[in-house]
């Protein structure tokens, strides 16, 4: 039995928990240390179980809490060299360990698979995490689903999948045109419709849980994102994450949320 939880998910901060009763890791730490620890406490998750933090890329909404949390818990932070060198110096953790974006990291009992992806960052990765034979993908900040993402998606039992924007809201919204173009570009973010197409065309037979993640506060709403994907509920459990509070803890094994 493993547990997963979006402690934060959105363009204002991202932090994803994956663990079992003894060990856990975080993918990204894009809210401050105090918020991460408080949100874990409210969900009954023990920070002492965290073995490491894995950072997807250098943008502040994915890394701003990593340095302080790493020091407080005395745990390493894993990232690519490109990500490290692109960080503001004040965000660079002391206990950093570099990863090869095409080589899995063995951190018993975890196997963490970095996945090279399309995003406007220096050396960004998504991650697929194996624990107790269960595979969890964290696929956010994906401008265009590339062959790497699609290949790893085939193994996933659960997926934190980006549904960043509604196309109508983006193009009719208040963003300047250059920012709209950046969001919708092949190195920007995944729309609700792109997420639907990715699931429809490439989801593996083991995929049961889809957690709608990294929603924009300006170009999407939880209801619009859910409505875009709810027709897939005959195949998957569709779960919304939150920009403002920790999401539900999902137990995978018996497939019972609480």
Beta strands, then each sheet from edge to edge (+ up, - down):
strand 1: 2-8
strand 2: 15-19
strand 3: 24-27
strand 4: 50-54
strand 5: 76-79
strand 6: 96-98
strand 7: 105-107
strand 8: 110-116
strand 9: 125-131
strand 10: 134-139
strand 11: 158-162
strand 12: 209-213
strand 13: 237-240
strand 14: 250-252
strand 15: 256-257
sheet 1: 6+ 5+ 4+ 3+ 2- 1+ 14- 15+
sheet 2: 7+ 8- 9+ 10- 11- 12- 13-
end
